[in-house]
Structures are given as structure tokens and as C-alpha cells.
């Protein structure tokens, strides 16, 4: 995956997660009207091309966020105009209802996270605990050599995507655990699992600039 530089236009990309540079000191600007952003979207959407990789990690050059107002606001407020890398996780079959819901909930919660130089990201800290009180539903999980159902099942797909995009960006992996069995949605050996209070995914921003994390399923 090559690092793409984006200037004077908004990127579009089909990927579950992307990390972008914050080019300037982190000083969010107030966006007064969404209509301003909507106008910018329309001026860039005419020639939009969206890549659809056939497998997880497949090469992508165009993300599907050109029409995502929340992404454009986060990009503008943080001055994040250079895409470092992105990773796309492909699911070969549809996810069960609760699992799909949990992936969506976690993605929405993560999108827009800013990680400052030297700061360590912890998935469990940001998204956990994976409980009904936090909005999570039952989904499939691995327990040794068995497939079981737990509250929050599915969030490991977020962890695996985060892990892979961190590797692409050469970020320091502080903590990572693999599943007890191979998973079908990322290449063998490239997965990551989490269990609140037991196993976490942590990575450190070892760059000298803040990074913006954006994720959408």
C-alpha cells in the first residue's frame, strides 16, 4: 500500500480504516455551516471513482468518503490533508445481525479519533467495555476451538483492521493478540483479538505529528 498525498481536494476511498496526517498544529476550526461543505462535496463528486478490492488488504486508491460530511468536517477541522495509508477488510459473507451492528457501533465511535505524537491508542479504552449498557449486542466470538456468542462479538474485526493499518503506517505495536483459530476476513497471521480487561490492541503514534483515524464499514 503506497502512501498517497492529497492536496486541494478531498479524497475518496473504499476502506474500512484510514489514517491521515494532521498537517498543522492541532487547532480545530469551527465549521459554521454544513452547506459550505456540501458545496465542496458537489464540486468534487462528479468524477468520483470508488475502488472495490476483492480481498482484504487489496490495493485501493479511492475511498468512498467524498460525500461523508462528518469526514470532511473532521478533515477540515484537523488539517488532515495527507493520507498515510488505508486498509480494507473484506467480509466474504454477510455478518449476523448483532455482529454487524457491533461493527457499525464501534466504527462510528472510532471515526474522528485524533492520536497525538507519543500517545498510545487502546481499543478497549476507547470502545470498551463491550456491554449492553454501552449499546453492544450479542455476536459470534471464538472461545478456544469453539465459536460462541458474547456481548460485543464482532469488535475483533475492528481490532484486526486497526492492526493492519497500523502496520502499513509503521506505527509501534504496543499490544496485540491473535485469535485462537484462523479468521476468514484477513490474511493468516494478520488478525487481532480483544477481550476487555484481558486482551487489548494498543499502538503508539511514533510520528512527530498528530494523526486522524477514520473508519467506516
C-alpha positions as CSV (number, residue, x, y, z in Angstrom):
1,X,0.0,0.0,0.0
2,X,1.6,3.3,-1.0
3,X,1.2,6.5,0.8
4,X,-1.0,8.9,-1.1
5,X,-0.7,12.7,-0.8
6,X,-3.9,14.6,-1.2
7,X,-3.8,18.4,-1.7
8,X,-6.6,20.9,-2.6
9,X,-9.2,18.1,-3.0
10,X,-11.0,15.6,-0.8
11,X,-10.0,12.0,-1.0
12,X,-12.4,9.3,-1.8
13,X,-11.5,5.8,-0.6
14,X,-13.1,2.4,-0.2
15,X,-11.5,1.1,3.0
16,X,-12.6,0.3,6.5
17,X,-9.9,2.5,8.1
18,X,-7.6,5.2,7.1
19,X,-5.0,7.3,8.9
20,X,-4.3,10.8,7.8
21,X,-1.7,13.4,8.7
22,X,-2.6,16.5,10.6
23,X,-0.5,18.9,8.6
24,X,-0.6,21.8,11.0
25,X,-0.7,22.1,14.8
26,X,-4.0,20.7,16.1
27,X,-6.2,23.7,16.3
28,X,-9.8,22.7,15.3
29,X,-11.6,25.3,13.3
30,X,-15.3,25.9,13.8
31,X,-17.4,25.0,10.7
32,X,-20.3,27.4,10.7
33,X,-22.5,25.8,8.1
34,X,-22.7,22.3,6.7
35,X,-23.9,23.9,3.4
36,X,-20.3,25.1,2.8
37,X,-19.0,21.6,3.0
38,X,-21.9,20.2,0.9
39,X,-21.0,22.7,-1.8
40,X,-17.4,21.4,-1.7
41,X,-18.6,17.9,-2.0
42,X,-20.7,18.6,-5.1
43,X,-17.7,20.2,-6.8
44,X,-15.6,17.0,-6.3
45,X,-18.1,14.2,-6.7
46,X,-18.6,14.4,-10.5
47,X,-15.5,12.3,-11.3
48,X,-15.6,10.1,-8.3
49,X,-14.2,6.6,-8.7
50,X,-14.5,4.0,-5.9
51,X,-12.2,1.0,-5.8
52,X,-13.7,-2.3,-4.6
53,X,-10.9,-4.7,-3.6
54,X,-11.6,-8.4,-3.9
55,X,-9.7,-9.4,-0.8
56,X,-8.7,-7.8,2.5
57,X,-5.7,-5.6,2.1
58,X,-6.2,-5.3,-1.7
59,X,-4.8,-2.2,-3.4
60,X,-7.2,0.8,-3.2
61,X,-6.6,4.3,-4.4
62,X,-10.0,5.8,-4.0
63,X,-12.1,6.0,-0.7
64,X,-15.9,6.4,-0.6
65,X,-16.0,9.3,1.8
66,X,-16.2,12.2,-0.7
67,X,-19.9,12.6,0.3
68,X,-19.4,12.0,4.0
69,X,-20.0,15.3,5.6
70,X,-18.7,14.2,9.0
71,X,-15.4,13.0,7.5
72,X,-15.0,16.3,5.6
73,X,-15.6,18.3,8.7
74,X,-13.1,16.2,10.7
75,X,-10.5,16.5,7.9
76,X,-11.0,20.3,7.7
77,X,-11.1,20.9,11.4
78,X,-7.9,18.9,12.0
79,X,-6.0,20.0,8.9
80,X,-5.5,16.3,8.0
81,X,-4.9,16.6,4.2
82,X,-2.3,13.8,3.6
83,X,-3.4,10.2,3.6
84,X,-0.8,8.0,5.2
85,X,-2.3,4.6,4.3
86,X,-5.6,2.7,4.4
87,X,-6.6,-0.9,4.9
88,X,-9.8,-2.5,3.6
89,X,-11.2,-5.6,5.4
90,X,-13.5,-7.7,3.1
91,X,-16.1,-10.0,4.6
92,X,-16.8,-12.9,2.2
93,X,-20.3,-13.4,3.7
94,X,-22.8,-11.2,5.4
95,X,-22.4,-10.8,9.2
96,X,-25.1,-11.9,11.6
97,X,-27.3,-9.0,12.8
98,X,-25.8,-8.4,16.2
99,X,-22.3,-8.8,14.9
100,X,-22.9,-6.3,12.0
101,X,-24.5,-3.9,14.5
102,X,-21.4,-4.1,16.8
103,X,-19.0,-3.4,14.0
104,X,-21.1,-0.4,12.9
105,X,-21.3,0.9,16.5
106,X,-17.5,0.5,17.0
107,X,-16.7,2.2,13.7
108,X,-19.0,5.2,14.4
109,X,-17.3,5.6,17.9
110,X,-13.8,5.5,16.4
111,X,-14.2,7.7,13.4
112,X,-12.6,11.1,14.1
113,X,-10.2,9.9,16.8
114,X,-7.0,12.1,16.9
115,X,-3.8,10.5,18.2
116,X,-1.1,12.9,19.2
117,X,2.7,12.2,19.0
118,X,3.8,9.7,21.7
119,X,0.2,8.9,22.6
120,X,-0.9,5.2,22.8
121,X,-4.2,4.1,21.4
122,X,-6.1,1.4,23.3
123,X,-9.2,-0.1,21.7
124,X,-10.5,-1.3,25.0
125,X,-10.2,2.1,26.5
126,X,-11.9,3.8,23.5
127,X,-14.6,1.3,22.8
128,X,-15.0,-0.9,25.9
129,X,-16.4,-2.3,28.0
130,X,-18.3,-4.3,25.4
131,X,-21.6,-4.4,27.3
132,X,-25.3,-3.9,26.7
133,X,-25.0,-0.7,28.7
134,X,-22.6,0.6,26.0
135,X,-25.0,-0.4,23.3
136,X,-23.4,-3.7,22.1
137,X,-25.5,-6.7,21.1
138,X,-24.7,-10.5,21.0
139,X,-22.4,-11.6,18.3
140,X,-20.1,-14.5,17.4
141,X,-16.8,-14.9,19.1
142,X,-14.0,-17.5,19.4
143,X,-13.5,-19.4,22.6
144,X,-10.6,-21.7,22.2
145,X,-11.5,-24.1,19.3
146,X,-15.2,-23.2,19.6
147,X,-17.5,-20.5,18.2
148,X,-19.7,-19.0,20.9
149,X,-21.9,-15.9,21.3
150,X,-20.9,-13.0,23.5
151,X,-22.0,-9.4,24.0
152,X,-19.9,-7.3,21.7
153,X,-19.0,-10.1,19.4
154,X,-17.6,-8.7,16.1
155,X,-15.4,-5.9,17.6
156,X,-12.3,-8.1,16.7
157,X,-12.9,-7.2,13.1
158,X,-12.3,-3.6,14.1
159,X,-9.1,-4.6,16.0
160,X,-7.8,-6.6,13.0
161,X,-8.4,-3.6,10.7
162,X,-6.7,-1.2,13.1
163,X,-3.8,-3.6,13.5
164,X,-3.2,-3.9,9.7
165,X,-3.5,-0.1,9.0
166,X,-1.0,0.5,11.9
167,X,1.5,-1.9,10.3
168,X,1.1,-0.1,7.0
169,X,1.9,3.1,8.7
170,X,4.8,1.7,10.6
171,X,3.3,2.6,14.0
172,X,4.6,1.0,17.1
173,X,2.5,-2.0,18.2
174,X,2.4,-2.0,22.0
175,X,0.0,-4.9,22.5
176,X,-1.6,-7.4,20.1
177,X,-3.1,-10.9,20.4
178,X,-4.1,-13.2,17.6
179,X,-7.3,-15.4,17.6
180,X,-7.2,-19.0,18.8
181,X,-8.2,-20.0,15.3
182,X,-7.7,-18.5,11.8
183,X,-10.2,-15.9,10.8
184,X,-11.6,-15.6,7.3
185,X,-11.6,-11.9,6.8
186,X,-7.8,-11.1,6.9
187,X,-4.8,-13.0,5.7
188,X,-3.4,-15.6,8.0
189,X,-1.3,-14.1,10.8
190,X,-2.7,-10.6,10.3
191,X,-5.6,-10.7,12.8
192,X,-6.0,-9.2,16.2
193,X,-8.4,-10.0,19.0
194,X,-9.6,-8.1,22.1
195,X,-11.3,-9.1,25.4
196,X,-12.0,-6.3,27.8
197,X,-9.7,-6.5,30.8
198,X,-7.7,-9.4,29.3
199,X,-6.6,-8.7,25.8
200,X,-6.2,-5.3,24.1
201,X,-5.0,-3.8,20.9
202,X,-2.6,-0.9,21.5
203,X,-0.4,1.1,19.2
204,X,1.7,4.2,19.6
205,X,1.9,7.3,17.4
206,X,5.6,7.3,16.9
207,X,5.4,10.1,14.4
208,X,6.2,13.8,15.1
209,X,2.7,14.9,14.1
210,X,-0.9,14.0,15.2
211,X,-2.9,11.5,13.1
212,X,-6.6,11.4,12.4
213,X,-8.2,7.9,12.3
214,X,-11.3,7.4,10.2
215,X,-13.3,4.3,9.9
216,X,-16.5,3.3,8.2
217,X,-17.9,-0.2,7.4
